[in-house]
């Protein structure tokens, strides 16, 4: 009964732990990275900031409204006069308010250019964010595939160690009965130790790469996460990836950063027009509603009491003493100390820099696609080579192993064939993962990458 209870607790506990494990697929990892990545978070802020700038540019076409109110109190001597100079000693409170508004009728195309420039900058921010997301997809895919490769290497090294342990056990029994030299056992023990070290290093490398992947996802690497296995797409696709010129054409048409560079040139063009508005006059219309009033506490003019017997209440003054004002104003800087000329010249240089950057982006796109295509062709050739090598190594090992079990060959030949097979298996899985990664790289450089 105790044993049954212990088994029940172990099964129940294992089930609870399994329920606490979160399995992450490649799509999960890319989705988490697209939500939590620093580049995405800052990119979202840049897009939002560009949106506020567009709103501010729209606002320049609207009239503004200002309300001003004030209360003042003054006391003391004051000179004033109409027909003559008189000295007044007064104590009074003064109240005023005003409501004003103005609207730009013509700004030399400054407002229109600012709005168009802000819209283009907003589009550039959005495209930059999308390209950052594509970069994240490639980066996470590469890290994910590296972890899958590590896991498969661990399996190969584990199987290889099992073969060595079985042979060591067999040699130990043969040595005990005197059928095999003890030196063969010692050599196998050394080989087993070496194979065990390979497995330890492979497991450590797998754990390190898992931590690095979780770090890129910005989640706790100490959490209970497992990475789901995926099928390795190592088939050559000549129709999609075989023609470098077609890939270059596709990349030039689809790459987001090239479109962003084009929009940046257009934004600089509008910036030049905006600054050239300094050569033109500006016209604005303004209007206002004004009111003021006051209350004398005391008033003496040349020493004579002049305080009236009654005064209009302040509340009455604040709506009766009102007047309005409408006006149209025009301003033209005839000479602004070359400020406009200098600003326009600087803007043209910035526009030329944007054109140069656009050319660099296009050159970089073409070069990166051709490099990725060369890597893809190399991956195809590697797949053909390692496939033949794995078949040959497996057949050689099977033949040598059969002869070794019959005593027709020595331990050294058996061990060497085992190591050649292990290397061929590792080369095959590395070539397979590399093939899948190279196709993803081409998708990234042509701008067609998708999770």
Secondary structure, 3 states (H helix, E strand, C coil): CHHHHHHHHHHHHHHHHHHHCEEECHHHHHHHHHHHCHHHHHHHHHHHHHHHHHHHHHHCCCCEEEEEEEEEEEEEEEEEECCCEEEEEEEEEEEEEEEEEEEEEECCCHHHHHHHHHHHHHHHHHHHHHHHHHHHHHHHHHHHHHHHHHHHHHHHHHHHHHHHHHHHHHHHHHHHCCCCCHHHHHHHHHHHHHHHHHHHHHHHHHHHHHHHHHHHCCCCCCCCEEECCCCCCCCCCHHHHCCHHHHHHHHHHHCHHHHHHHHHHHHHHHHHHHHHHHHCCEEEEEEEEEEEEEEEEEEEECCEECCCCCCCCHHHHHHHCEEEEEEEEEECCCCCCCHHHHHHHHHHHHHHHHHHHHHHHHHHHHHHHHHHHHHHHHHHHHHHHHHHHHHHHHHHHHHHHHHHHCCCCCHHHHHHHHHHHHHHHHHHHHHHHHHHHHHHHHHHHHCCCCC
